[in-house]
Amino acid sequence: MAVLFKLLTVSIVIACFICSGQAQCSLSNVIIKQSNTGVWIHGKPEIQATINSACPCQQYNVTFDVAGFQTTEEVDPNILNSNGLVYNGNALPKADEEGLKFKYAWDSLFLFKPISSQIACS
Ligand SMILES: *[C@@H]1O[C@H](CO)[C@@H](O)[C@H](O)[C@H]1NC(C)=O
């Protein structure tokens, strides 16, 4: 009986480690950096955006709110499609890895707001 109770306690503790690890990751772990390239595309300044995830687990199926997004340069749909899906739903590179890059061109930076993502911890 005592052994069973101990086992139960240990599994609850382990389960909570896992759940708290996942709880640490959220949409705020999606990092998007933007900078002007100095190039003009169809009369608009070109901007390069780089996307990473600061989550130590896999953060995938990330979507941005792209309502109102405009660009005079075609954006690579494998990185950001017209529905705001990033990288075809694949996991984002980690913070210390090379980020996903895409370019667009408009008068001002567009504030890409992540609206959904999924987390998988191994
Ligand atoms: C990705 O997210 C969307 C909505 O946020 C969901 O409907 C879909 O099932 C997810 N895809 C995968 C592969 O988990």
The ligand as a Tripos MOL2 file, in Angstrom:
@<TRIPOS>MOLECULE
LIG
   14    14     1     0     0
SMALL
NO_CHARGES

@<TRIPOS>ATOM
      1 C1         -3.4690   23.6240  -36.6040 C.3       1 LIG1
      2 O1         -4.2940   24.5840  -35.9810 O.3       1 LIG1
      3 C2         -5.6080   24.6400  -36.4920 C.3       1 LIG1
      4 C3         -6.3740   25.7780  -35.8110 C.3       1 LIG1
      5 O2         -5.5900   26.5200  -34.9620 O.3       1 LIG1
      6 C4         -6.2810   23.2950  -36.2450 C.3       1 LIG1
      7 O3         -7.5850   23.3220  -36.7760 O.3       1 LIG1
      8 C5         -5.4690   22.1920  -36.9180 C.3       1 LIG1
      9 O4         -6.0140   20.9390  -36.6140 O.3       1 LIG1
     10 C6         -4.0230   22.2330  -36.4740 C.3       1 LIG1
     11 N1         -3.2290   21.3040  -37.2670 N.am      1 LIG1
     12 C7         -2.4680   20.3470  -36.7360 C.2       1 LIG1
     13 C8         -1.6740   19.5430  -37.7120 C.3       1 LIG1
     14 O5         -2.3990   20.1180  -35.5470 O.2       1 LIG1
@<TRIPOS>BOND
     1     1     2 1
     2     1    10 1
     3     2     3 1
     4     3     4 1
     5     3     6 1
     6     4     5 1
     7     6     7 1
     8     6     8 1
     9     8     9 1
    10     8    10 1
    11    10    11 1
    12    11    12 1
    13    12    13 1
    14    12    14 2
@<TRIPOS>SUBSTRUCTURE
     1 LIG1         1 GROUP 0 **** ****
